[in-house]
Amino acid sequence: MVALFAIIGMSSFAQPSTPKEKRAAILTPEYYTPWIGASFFTIATAEHEFEVEPVQIQGLVFFYDFGDCFVGFEANKKGVIIQMTVRLFGDTARDFIQKAIDYGYEQIGEGDDINVHTNTRQLLPDINASKVDRYCVRTQNGNVYLEVSNSVRAAHEYQIAVFRSKD
């Protein structure tokens, strides 16, 4: 992955060199767009390059503390990261979305969804409606989607998923 950061770093944006810079870089569309689903982007490589250890593992979803936010990487059975999830708040979330739009993601849909949170330590799950916006950018290796969920109940909280599809 170091070699890949070096190759990509030769383009128009700065090459991250420290693990902290690499953690920040993977949250930009220039990095996550080509890397989600790429055979070299594995859990083991991410842990090594970002110098992180999982704070929680649920099946094939590994959650990491990146300092400013928690990031979930869902892997397939080969360890390749096939989806990235991020929970961001307020201006940070809006900046994340705007950077994706500036990069070339186009809104392709919007709708309503129901979120069920069972980790609230309550007897019954926390159920709330949310607005979901879907963005897409076409790449030579398939479409990369960005789904943004924002609930009325937690107006400044955004749950964002990034994944690739071969369609």
N, C-alpha and C positions, 0 to 999 in steps of 0.2 A: 504494500500500500504506500510505502514511502516513495517508491518509484513513481506511483501514480500521482501522488501529490506533487512530485517534481515535474512530471509531464504536464499536468494540468496547470501547475504554477507558471509555466512558460508562456501561458496565454496572457490575456489583458489584465487579469487580477492577481493580487499578491499571493505568493506561495506561503501557506501556513507552515511553521517549522516546529512550534512547541505543541504539546498535547492540548493546551488551553486554546491556542489558535485553531487547531484542527477541530476541536469540539465546536467552536464558533463557526467554522467554515462549513461543517456538514449541515448546519441549519440555514444555509443559503442555497437558492435554487441552482446556482452554478455547480454545486457539488452534489446535492441530493438527487437532482434530476438524472444525471447520467449514471449514478452509482446504485440507486435502488434496483435490486434485482440482478445486478452485475455479478458474475461468478467470483470476482475478487473481493467483493464487499461482504465479508463474513463476520460472524460474531467474534471469532478469535482475533481476526485482524482489527476489528473496531476496538476491542478491549485493549489490544497492544498499542495501537496508534493513538487512541484517545486517553490511554492510561486510566481506565475506569474498570470497576468491578460491578456486577449487577447488585442492586439493592433489593431486587425481588425478581423471581422467575416464576412465570405462570405458563406451563406447557412450553411452547417454543417462543414465548414473548419474554424478552429480557429488558428490565427497566434499569436505567442508569441515571445517576445524579450528575448533571453537567454543570452544576454550580448555579446558573441562572434559571435552570428549568430541569424537569425530568423528561427523559427521552425513552420511548419504548421501541425496541427493534424486534420485529417478528421475523423469525427465520424459518426456512424450510428444513427438511430433514438433513440436508447437506450443510446446514449452517449459513447458507446465503441469506442475507437480509432482504426480505421481500416487501416489507412495509415499515415505515417509521411513523410513530405517533408522538405528538408533542401537545402538552397542555400549556397554553400561554394566556397572559392576562393583558387587558387594556391596550395601550399603545404598542407594546411589544408584539402582541398578536396582530394588530392592524399593520404594523411595519413588516412582519413576516409575510402576510398576505399580499401587501403592496409590492414587495420585492419579487414575489412570484409572478404577479401581473406584469411588472416591468420587464421581467425575464422573457415573458411570452405566454404565460398561462392565460387562457381565456375561459370566462365563465360559461359553462355549458348546461347548467341546471341549478335549480333551487327547489327547496321543498321543506316539508316539516317531518320531524322524526320524534320518536320517544326515546329518551335516555333512561336507563335503569341503573342506578348505582347501588350496589349491595355492600359496599365497604364503608357505610356510614355508621356502623355499629348499632344500628337501630333494629328492632325486631322485624319491621317491614322495610323493603327497599325504598330508596328515594326515587320517585318517578316524576319526570318533568318533560315538558315539550321543548323541542329545540328547533331552530331554523338551521337548515343545512344548505350550504352553497358548494357546488362542485365545479372545479376548474380542471383544465386539461392542457397539456402541451404535447405536440407530436414530436417524437424523436425517431432516429433511424432504427432503434431497437423496440419500438412500440410506443404507446401512449403512456404518459405519466399523469396520474390524477392526484389532485389535492382536494380533499373533502374537509370542509370547515363547518363545525357544529358550534352553535352559540345558543344557549338557552335564555329564555326571558327571565327565569329565576336568578341566574347568575350572569347578568348582562355583560360583565367584563371578562368572563371566562370563555376561552375558545379551545375546543378540542380539535386537533388537526391531524389528519392521516394522509400520508403520501405513499402511493403504490404505483406499480407499473402493470400494464396489461398489454398483451401482444396484439390486441384488436386494431 
